[in-house]
C-alpha cells in the first residue's frame, strides 16, 4: 500500500503573504482600535472578498 502526499507549499506561502499584506493594509487604514481588530479579521477572509467582487464584476 502506498501513500499519496499532496504538497501545496507554494500556494500556502502566497496565501500567507496575502494575509500579512491585507492585515497591514486594513490595520493601517483603521481609525481606532476596534476598527483595527475588524481589519485583522477581514485580513483572514480576504479571499472571500476577492471572489465576491470578481463574481460581481462578471455579473454571475
mmCIF file of the N, C-alpha and C atoms, coordinates in Angstrom:
data_MODEL
# 
_entry.id   MODEL 
# 
loop_
_atom_site.group_PDB 
_atom_site.id 
_atom_site.type_symbol 
_atom_site.label_atom_id 
_atom_site.label_alt_id 
_atom_site.label_comp_id 
_atom_site.label_asym_id 
_atom_site.label_entity_id 
_atom_site.label_seq_id 
_atom_site.pdbx_PDB_ins_code 
_atom_site.Cartn_x 
_atom_site.Cartn_y 
_atom_site.Cartn_z 
_atom_site.occupancy 
_atom_site.B_iso_or_equiv 
_atom_site.pdbx_formal_charge 
_atom_site.auth_seq_id 
_atom_site.auth_comp_id 
_atom_site.auth_asym_id 
_atom_site.auth_atom_id 
_atom_site.pdbx_PDB_model_num 
ATOM 1   N N  . UNK A 1 1  ? 0.848   -1.164 0.000   1.00 0.00 ? 1  UNK A N  1 
ATOM 2   C CA . UNK A 1 1  ? 0.000   0.000  0.000   1.00 0.00 ? 1  UNK A CA 1 
ATOM 3   C C  . UNK A 1 1  ? 0.901   1.237  0.000   1.00 0.00 ? 1  UNK A C  1 
ATOM 4   N N  . UNK A 1 2  ? 0.627   2.153  -0.895  1.00 0.00 ? 2  UNK A N  1 
ATOM 5   C CA . UNK A 1 2  ? 1.444   3.355  -0.972  1.00 0.00 ? 2  UNK A CA 1 
ATOM 6   C C  . UNK A 1 2  ? 0.625   4.571  -0.562  1.00 0.00 ? 2  UNK A C  1 
ATOM 7   N N  . UNK A 1 3  ? 1.331   5.562  -0.020  1.00 0.00 ? 3  UNK A N  1 
ATOM 8   C CA . UNK A 1 3  ? 0.682   6.798  0.391   1.00 0.00 ? 3  UNK A CA 1 
ATOM 9   C C  . UNK A 1 3  ? 0.878   7.846  -0.684  1.00 0.00 ? 3  UNK A C  1 
ATOM 10  N N  . UNK A 1 4  ? -0.145  8.619  -0.916  1.00 0.00 ? 4  UNK A N  1 
ATOM 11  C CA . UNK A 1 4  ? -0.036  9.753  -1.823  1.00 0.00 ? 4  UNK A CA 1 
ATOM 12  C C  . UNK A 1 4  ? 0.066   11.008 -0.977  1.00 0.00 ? 4  UNK A C  1 
ATOM 13  N N  . UNK A 1 5  ? 1.107   11.773 -1.216  1.00 0.00 ? 5  UNK A N  1 
ATOM 14  C CA . UNK A 1 5  ? 1.320   13.003 -0.467  1.00 0.00 ? 5  UNK A CA 1 
ATOM 15  C C  . UNK A 1 5  ? 1.089   14.177 -1.415  1.00 0.00 ? 5  UNK A C  1 
ATOM 16  N N  . UNK A 1 6  ? 0.177   15.025 -1.032  1.00 0.00 ? 6  UNK A N  1 
ATOM 17  C CA . UNK A 1 6  ? -0.116  16.215 -1.823  1.00 0.00 ? 6  UNK A CA 1 
ATOM 18  C C  . UNK A 1 6  ? 0.479   17.416 -1.095  1.00 0.00 ? 6  UNK A C  1 
ATOM 19  N N  . UNK A 1 7  ? 1.404   18.060 -1.742  1.00 0.00 ? 7  UNK A N  1 
ATOM 20  C CA . UNK A 1 7  ? 2.037   19.223 -1.135  1.00 0.00 ? 7  UNK A CA 1 
ATOM 21  C C  . UNK A 1 7  ? 1.517   20.483 -1.797  1.00 0.00 ? 7  UNK A C  1 
ATOM 22  N N  . UNK A 1 8  ? 1.291   21.501 -0.995  1.00 0.00 ? 8  UNK A N  1 
ATOM 23  C CA . UNK A 1 8  ? 0.824   22.779 -1.525  1.00 0.00 ? 8  UNK A CA 1 
ATOM 24  C C  . UNK A 1 8  ? 1.604   23.917 -0.892  1.00 0.00 ? 8  UNK A C  1 
ATOM 25  N N  . UNK A 1 9  ? 2.897   23.745 -0.780  1.00 0.00 ? 9  UNK A N  1 
ATOM 26  C CA . UNK A 1 9  ? 3.749   24.745 -0.153  1.00 0.00 ? 9  UNK A CA 1 
ATOM 27  C C  . UNK A 1 9  ? 3.712   26.104 -0.816  1.00 0.00 ? 9  UNK A C  1 
ATOM 28  N N  . UNK A 1 10 ? 3.908   26.178 -2.135  1.00 0.00 ? 10 UNK A N  1 
ATOM 29  C CA . UNK A 1 10 ? 3.915   27.498 -2.771  1.00 0.00 ? 10 UNK A CA 1 
ATOM 30  C C  . UNK A 1 10 ? 2.591   28.244 -2.639  1.00 0.00 ? 10 UNK A C  1 
ATOM 31  N N  . UNK A 1 11 ? 1.467   27.553 -2.785  1.00 0.00 ? 11 UNK A N  1 
ATOM 32  C CA . UNK A 1 11 ? 0.188   28.247 -2.678  1.00 0.00 ? 11 UNK A CA 1 
ATOM 33  C C  . UNK A 1 11 ? -0.071  28.686 -1.237  1.00 0.00 ? 11 UNK A C  1 
ATOM 34  N N  . UNK A 1 12 ? 0.379   27.903 -0.272  1.00 0.00 ? 12 UNK A N  1 
ATOM 35  C CA . UNK A 1 12 ? 0.240   28.300 1.123   1.00 0.00 ? 12 UNK A CA 1 
ATOM 36  C C  . UNK A 1 12 ? 1.075   29.526 1.449   1.00 0.00 ? 12 UNK A C  1 
ATOM 37  N N  . UNK A 1 13 ? 2.255   29.608 0.838   1.00 0.00 ? 13 UNK A N  1 
ATOM 38  C CA . UNK A 1 13 ? 3.113   30.778 1.052   1.00 0.00 ? 13 UNK A CA 1 
ATOM 39  C C  . UNK A 1 13 ? 2.482   32.027 0.462   1.00 0.00 ? 13 UNK A C  1 
ATOM 40  N N  . UNK A 1 14 ? 1.896   31.902 -0.720  1.00 0.00 ? 14 UNK A N  1 
ATOM 41  C CA . UNK A 1 14 ? 1.238   33.053 -1.350  1.00 0.00 ? 14 UNK A CA 1 
ATOM 42  C C  . UNK A 1 14 ? 0.048   33.497 -0.511  1.00 0.00 ? 14 UNK A C  1 
ATOM 43  N N  . UNK A 1 15 ? -0.743  32.551 -0.027  1.00 0.00 ? 15 UNK A N  1 
ATOM 44  C CA . UNK A 1 15 ? -1.888  32.878 0.828   1.00 0.00 ? 15 UNK A CA 1 
ATOM 45  C C  . UNK A 1 15 ? -1.420  33.551 2.116   1.00 0.00 ? 15 UNK A C  1 
ATOM 46  N N  . UNK A 1 16 ? -0.343  33.038 2.712   1.00 0.00 ? 16 UNK A N  1 
ATOM 47  C CA . UNK A 1 16 ? 0.187   33.639 3.934   1.00 0.00 ? 16 UNK A CA 1 
ATOM 48  C C  . UNK A 1 16 ? 0.670   35.062 3.718   1.00 0.00 ? 16 UNK A C  1 
ATOM 49  N N  . UNK A 1 17 ? 1.371   35.292 2.611   1.00 0.00 ? 17 UNK A N  1 
ATOM 50  C CA . UNK A 1 17 ? 1.807   36.653 2.304   1.00 0.00 ? 17 UNK A CA 1 
ATOM 51  C C  . UNK A 1 17 ? 0.616   37.567 2.035   1.00 0.00 ? 17 UNK A C  1 
ATOM 52  N N  . UNK A 1 18 ? -0.412  37.016 1.432   1.00 0.00 ? 18 UNK A N  1 
ATOM 53  C CA . UNK A 1 18 ? -1.630  37.790 1.200   1.00 0.00 ? 18 UNK A CA 1 
ATOM 54  C C  . UNK A 1 18 ? -2.292  38.193 2.500   1.00 0.00 ? 18 UNK A C  1 
ATOM 55  N N  . UNK A 1 19 ? -2.324  37.293 3.469   1.00 0.00 ? 19 UNK A N  1 
ATOM 56  C CA . UNK A 1 19 ? -2.899  37.619 4.778   1.00 0.00 ? 19 UNK A CA 1 
ATOM 57  C C  . UNK A 1 19 ? -2.099  38.720 5.453   1.00 0.00 ? 19 UNK A C  1 
ATOM 58  N N  . UNK A 1 20 ? -0.771  38.611 5.403   1.00 0.00 ? 20 UNK A N  1 
ATOM 59  C CA . UNK A 1 20 ? 0.077   39.631 6.027   1.00 0.00 ? 20 UNK A CA 1 
ATOM 60  C C  . UNK A 1 20 ? -0.131  40.982 5.350   1.00 0.00 ? 20 UNK A C  1 
ATOM 61  N N  . UNK A 1 21 ? -0.133  40.986 4.028   1.00 0.00 ? 21 UNK A N  1 
ATOM 62  C CA . UNK A 1 21 ? -0.338  42.237 3.298   1.00 0.00 ? 21 UNK A CA 1 
ATOM 63  C C  . UNK A 1 21 ? -1.700  42.848 3.571   1.00 0.00 ? 21 UNK A C  1 
ATOM 64  N N  . UNK A 1 22 ? -2.732  42.018 3.583   1.00 0.00 ? 22 UNK A N  1 
ATOM 65  C CA . UNK A 1 22 ? -4.080  42.514 3.862   1.00 0.00 ? 22 UNK A CA 1 
ATOM 66  C C  . UNK A 1 22 ? -4.178  43.046 5.281   1.00 0.00 ? 22 UNK A C  1 
ATOM 67  N N  . UNK A 1 23 ? -3.551  42.356 6.233   1.00 0.00 ? 23 UNK A N  1 
ATOM 68  C CA . UNK A 1 23 ? -3.581  42.821 7.628   1.00 0.00 ? 23 UNK A CA 1 
ATOM 69  C C  . UNK A 1 23 ? -2.897  44.182 7.744   1.00 0.00 ? 23 UNK A C  1 
ATOM 70  N N  . UNK A 1 24 ? -1.753  44.343 7.098   1.00 0.00 ? 24 UNK A N  1 
ATOM 71  C CA . UNK A 1 24 ? -1.059  45.631 7.145   1.00 0.00 ? 24 UNK A CA 1 
ATOM 72  C C  . UNK A 1 24 ? -1.931  46.723 6.538   1.00 0.00 ? 24 UNK A C  1 
ATOM 73  N N  . UNK A 1 25 ? -2.554  46.427 5.403   1.00 0.00 ? 25 UNK A N  1 
ATOM 74  C CA . UNK A 1 25 ? -3.411  47.433 4.753   1.00 0.00 ? 25 UNK A CA 1 
ATOM 75  C C  . UNK A 1 25 ? -4.608  47.794 5.629   1.00 0.00 ? 25 UNK A C  1 
ATOM 76  N N  . UNK A 1 26 ? -5.370  46.786 6.063   1.00 0.00 ? 26 UNK A N  1 
ATOM 77  C CA . UNK A 1 26 ? -6.584  47.058 6.828   1.00 0.00 ? 26 UNK A CA 1 
ATOM 78  C C  . UNK A 1 26 ? -6.281  47.725 8.168   1.00 0.00 ? 26 UNK A C  1 
ATOM 79  N N  . UNK A 1 27 ? -5.229  47.305 8.836   1.00 0.00 ? 27 UNK A N  1 
ATOM 80  C CA . UNK A 1 27 ? -4.894  47.893 10.131  1.00 0.00 ? 27 UNK A CA 1 
ATOM 81  C C  . UNK A 1 27 ? -4.373  49.315 9.957   1.00 0.00 ? 27 UNK A C  1 
ATOM 82  N N  . UNK A 1 28 ? -3.595  49.563 8.899   1.00 0.00 ? 28 UNK A N  1 
ATOM 83  C CA . UNK A 1 28 ? -3.059  50.916 8.693   1.00 0.00 ? 28 UNK A CA 1 
ATOM 84  C C  . UNK A 1 28 ? -4.152  51.913 8.327   1.00 0.00 ? 28 UNK A C  1 
ATOM 85  N N  . UNK A 1 29 ? -5.258  51.463 7.759   1.00 0.00 ? 29 UNK A N  1 
ATOM 86  C CA . UNK A 1 29 ? -6.346  52.376 7.417   1.00 0.00 ? 29 UNK A CA 1 
ATOM 87  C C  . UNK A 1 29 ? -7.403  52.461 8.519   1.00 0.00 ? 29 UNK A C  1 
ATOM 88  N N  . UNK A 1 30 ? -7.206  51.744 9.612   1.00 0.00 ? 30 UNK A N  1 
ATOM 89  C CA . UNK A 1 30 ? -8.178  51.746 10.710  1.00 0.00 ? 30 UNK A CA 1 
ATOM 90  C C  . UNK A 1 30 ? -8.129  53.080 11.439  1.00 0.00 ? 30 UNK A C  1 
ATOM 91  N N  . UNK A 1 31 ? -9.299  53.524 11.895  1.00 0.00 ? 31 UNK A N  1 
ATOM 92  C CA . UNK A 1 31 ? -9.389  54.794 12.615  1.00 0.00 ? 31 UNK A CA 1 
ATOM 93  C C  . UNK A 1 31 ? -9.390  54.620 14.128  1.00 0.00 ? 31 UNK A C  1 
ATOM 94  N N  . UNK A 1 32 ? -9.483  53.408 14.601  1.00 0.00 ? 32 UNK A N  1 
ATOM 95  C CA . UNK A 1 32 ? -9.483  53.144 16.034  1.00 0.00 ? 32 UNK A CA 1 
ATOM 96  C C  . UNK A 1 32 ? -9.095  51.700 16.311  1.00 0.00 ? 32 UNK A C  1 
ATOM 97  N N  . UNK A 1 33 ? -9.041  51.374 17.602  1.00 0.00 ? 33 UNK A N  1 
ATOM 98  C CA . UNK A 1 33 ? -8.629  50.035 17.997  1.00 0.00 ? 33 UNK A CA 1 
ATOM 99  C C  . UNK A 1 33 ? -9.559  48.970 17.439  1.00 0.00 ? 33 UNK A C  1 
ATOM 100 N N  . UNK A 1 34 ? -10.861 49.138 17.617  1.00 0.00 ? 34 UNK A N  1 
ATOM 101 C CA . UNK A 1 34 ? -11.805 48.106 17.179  1.00 0.00 ? 34 UNK A CA 1 
ATOM 102 C C  . UNK A 1 34 ? -11.878 48.006 15.671  1.00 0.00 ? 34 UNK A C  1 
ATOM 103 N N  . UNK A 1 35 ? -11.616 49.107 14.979  1.00 0.00 ? 35 UNK A N  1 
ATOM 104 C CA . UNK A 1 35 ? -11.534 49.036 13.521  1.00 0.00 ? 35 UNK A CA 1 
ATOM 105 C C  . UNK A 1 35 ? -10.283 48.260 13.108  1.00 0.00 ? 35 UNK A C  1 
ATOM 106 N N  . UNK A 1 36 ? -9.220  48.351 13.900  1.00 0.00 ? 36 UNK A N  1 
ATOM 107 C CA . UNK A 1 36 ? -8.022  47.562 13.656  1.00 0.00 ? 36 UNK A CA 1 
ATOM 108 C C  . UNK A 1 36 ? -8.282  46.079 13.856  1.00 0.00 ? 36 UNK A C  1 
ATOM 109 N N  . UNK A 1 37 ? -9.041  45.749 14.903  1.00 0.00 ? 37 UNK A N  1 
ATOM 110 C CA . UNK A 1 37 ? -9.417  44.348 15.138  1.00 0.00 ? 37 UNK A CA 1 
ATOM 111 C C  . UNK A 1 37 ? -10.269 43.841 13.979  1.00 0.00 ? 37 UNK A C  1 
ATOM 112 N N  . UNK A 1 38 ? -11.223 44.652 13.545  1.00 0.00 ? 38 UNK A N  1 
ATOM 113 C CA . UNK A 1 38 ? -12.045 44.277 12.393  1.00 0.00 ? 38 UNK A CA 1 
ATOM 114 C C  . UNK A 1 38 ? -11.180 44.122 11.146  1.00 0.00 ? 38 UNK A C  1 
ATOM 115 N N  . UNK A 1 39 ? -10.202 44.987 10.977  1.00 0.00 ? 39 UNK A N  1 
ATOM 116 C CA . UNK A 1 39 ? -9.284  44.877 9.849   1.00 0.00 ? 39 UNK A CA 1 
ATOM 117 C C  . UNK A 1 39 ? -8.509  43.575 9.867   1.00 0.00 ? 39 UNK A C  1 
ATOM 118 N N  . UNK A 1 40 ? -8.065  43.159 11.045  1.00 0.00 ? 40 UNK A N  1 
ATOM 119 C CA . UNK A 1 40 ? -7.356  41.882 11.163  1.00 0.00 ? 40 UNK A CA 1 
ATOM 120 C C  . UNK A 1 40 ? -8.269  40.724 10.791  1.00 0.00 ? 40 UNK A C  1 
ATOM 121 N N  . UNK A 1 41 ? -9.511  40.775 11.235  1.00 0.00 ? 41 UNK A N  1 
ATOM 122 C CA . UNK A 1 41 ? -10.466 39.712 10.889  1.00 0.00 ? 41 UNK A CA 1 
ATOM 123 C C  . UNK A 1 41 ? -10.752 39.702 9.385   1.00 0.00 ? 41 UNK A C  1 
ATOM 124 N N  . UNK A 1 42 ? -10.840 40.884 8.784   1.00 0.00 ? 42 UNK A N  1 
ATOM 125 C CA . UNK A 1 42 ? -11.023 40.963 7.334   1.00 0.00 ? 42 UNK A CA 1 
ATOM 126 C C  . UNK A 1 42 ? -9.831  40.357 6.608   1.00 0.00 ? 42 UNK A C  1 
ATOM 127 N N  . UNK A 1 43 ? -8.646  40.563 7.153   1.00 0.00 ? 43 UNK A N  1 
ATOM 128 C CA . UNK A 1 43 ? -7.437  40.031 6.522   1.00 0.00 ? 43 UNK A CA 1 
ATOM 129 C C  . UNK A 1 43 ? -7.455  38.509 6.486   1.00 0.00 ? 43 UNK A C  1 
ATOM 130 N N  . UNK A 1 44 ? -8.088  37.887 7.460   1.00 0.00 ? 44 UNK A N  1 
ATOM 131 C CA . UNK A 1 44 ? -8.154  36.426 7.487   1.00 0.00 ? 44 UNK A CA 1 
ATOM 132 C C  . UNK A 1 44 ? -9.066  35.865 6.408   1.00 0.00 ? 44 UNK A C  1 
ATOM 133 N N  . UNK A 1 45 ? -10.056 36.647 5.983   1.00 0.00 ? 45 UNK A N  1 
ATOM 134 C CA . UNK A 1 45 ? -11.020 36.153 4.995   1.00 0.00 ? 45 UNK A CA 1 
ATOM 135 C C  . UNK A 1 45 ? -10.961 36.940 3.690   1.00 0.00 ? 45 UNK A C  1 
ATOM 136 N N  . UNK A 1 46 ? -9.825  37.558 3.378   1.00 0.00 ? 46 UNK A N  1 
ATOM 137 C CA . UNK A 1 46 ? -9.721  38.373 2.168   1.00 0.00 ? 46 UNK A CA 1 
ATOM 138 C C  . UNK A 1 46 ? -10.024 37.616 0.886   1.00 0.00 ? 46 UNK A C  1 
ATOM 139 N N  . UNK A 1 47 ? -9.740  36.314 0.782   1.00 0.00 ? 47 UNK A N  1 
ATOM 140 C CA . UNK A 1 47 ? -10.097 35.643 -0.480  1.00 0.00 ? 47 UNK A CA 1 
ATOM 141 C C  . UNK A 1 47 ? -11.602 35.647 -0.746  1.00 0.00 ? 47 UNK A C  1 
ATOM 142 N N  . UNK A 1 48 ? -12.393 35.603 0.304   1.00 0.00 ? 48 UNK A N  1 
ATOM 143 C CA . UNK A 1 48 ? -13.845 35.645 0.119   1.00 0.00 ? 48 UNK A CA 1 
ATOM 144 C C  . UNK A 1 48 ? -14.264 36.982 -0.487  1.00 0.00 ? 48 UNK A C  1 
ATOM 145 N N  . UNK A 1 49 ? -13.657 38.081 -0.023  1.00 0.00 ? 49 UNK A N  1 
ATOM 146 C CA . UNK A 1 49 ? -13.946 39.395 -0.600  1.00 0.00 ? 49 UNK A CA 1 
ATOM 147 C C  . UNK A 1 49 ? -13.532 39.432 -2.069  1.00 0.00 ? 49 UNK A C  1 
ATOM 148 N N  . UNK A 1 50 ? -12.374 38.862 -2.361  1.00 0.00 ? 50 UNK A N  1 
ATOM 149 C CA . UNK A 1 50 ? -11.851 38.850 -3.725  1.00 0.00 ? 50 UNK A CA 1 
ATOM 150 C C  . UNK A 1 50 ? -12.772 38.088 -4.663  1.00 0.00 ? 50 UNK A C  1 
ATOM 151 N N  . UNK A 1 51 ? -13.203 36.913 -4.271  1.00 0.00 ? 51 UNK A N  1 
ATOM 152 C CA . UNK A 1 51 ? -14.094 36.107 -5.107  1.00 0.00 ? 51 UNK A CA 1 
ATOM 153 C C  . UNK A 1 51 ? -15.444 36.795 -5.274  1.00 0.00 ? 51 UNK A C  1 
ATOM 154 N N  . UNK A 1 52 ? -15.960 37.376 -4.209  1.00 0.00 ? 52 UNK A N  1 
ATOM 155 C CA . UNK A 1 52 ? -17.242 38.074 -4.275  1.00 0.00 ? 52 UNK A CA 1 
ATOM 156 C C  . UNK A 1 52 ? -17.192 39.225 -5.271  1.00 0.00 ? 52 UNK A C  1 
ATOM 157 N N  . UNK A 1 53 ? -16.154 40.045 -5.176  1.00 0.00 ? 53 UNK A N  1 
ATOM 158 C CA . UNK A 1 53 ? -16.020 41.183 -6.096  1.00 0.00 ? 53 UNK A CA 1 
ATOM 159 C C  . UNK A 1 53 ? -15.798 40.729 -7.533  1.00 0.00 ? 53 UNK A C  1 
ATOM 160 N N  . UNK A 1 54 ? -15.030 39.650 -7.715  1.00 0.00 ? 54 UNK A N  1 
ATOM 161 C CA . UNK A 1 54 ? -14.790 39.140 -9.060  1.00 0.00 ? 54 UNK A CA 1 
ATOM 162 C C  . UNK A 1 54 ? -16.100 38.630 -9.689  1.00 0.00 ? 54 UNK A C  1 
ATOM 163 N N  . UNK A 1 55 ? -16.881 37.908 -8.917  1.00 0.00 ? 55 UNK A N  1 
ATOM 164 C CA . UNK A 1 55 ? -18.153 37.404 -9.428  1.00 0.00 ? 55 UNK A CA 1 
ATOM 165 C C  . UNK A 1 55 ? -19.143 38.544 -9.689  1.00 0.00 ? 55 UNK A C  1 
ATOM 166 N N  . UNK A 1 56 ? -19.114 39.551 -8.851  1.00 0.00 ? 56 UNK A N  1 
ATOM 167 C CA . UNK A 1 56 ? -19.982 40.716 -9.052  1.00 0.00 ? 56 UNK A CA 1 
ATOM 168 C C  . UNK A 1 56 ? -19.578 41.450 -10.341 1.00 0.00 ? 56 UNK A C  1 
ATOM 169 N N  . UNK A 1 57 ? -18.270 41.526 -10.610 1.00 0.00 ? 57 UNK A N  1 
ATOM 170 C CA . UNK A 1 57 ? -17.787 42.228 -11.799 1.00 0.00 ? 57 UNK A CA 1 
ATOM 171 C C  . UNK A 1 57 ? -18.183 41.519 -13.087 1.00 0.00 ? 57 UNK A C  1 
ATOM 172 N N  . UNK A 1 58 ? -18.204 40.192 -13.073 1.00 0.00 ? 58 UNK A N  1 
ATOM 173 C CA . UNK A 1 58 ? -18.555 39.462 -14.292 1.00 0.00 ? 58 UNK A CA 1 
ATOM 174 C C  . UNK A 1 58 ? -20.058 39.231 -14.408 1.00 0.00 ? 58 UNK A C  1 
ATOM 175 N N  . UNK A 1 59 ? -20.799 39.633 -13.387 1.00 0.00 ? 59 UNK A N  1 
ATOM 176 C CA . UNK A 1 59 ? -22.249 39.512 -13.450 1.00 0.00 ? 59 UNK A CA 1 
ATOM 177 C C  . UNK A 1 59 ? -22.788 38.140 -13.147 1.00 0.00 ? 59 UNK A C  1 
ATOM 178 N N  . UNK A 1 60 ? -22.039 37.340 -12.426 1.00 0.00 ? 60 UNK A N  1 
ATOM 179 C CA . UNK A 1 60 ? -22.507 35.989 -12.099 1.00 0.00 ? 60 UNK A CA 1 
ATOM 180 C C  . UNK A 1 60 ? -23.438 35.999 -10.914 1.00 0.00 ? 60 UNK A C  1 
# 
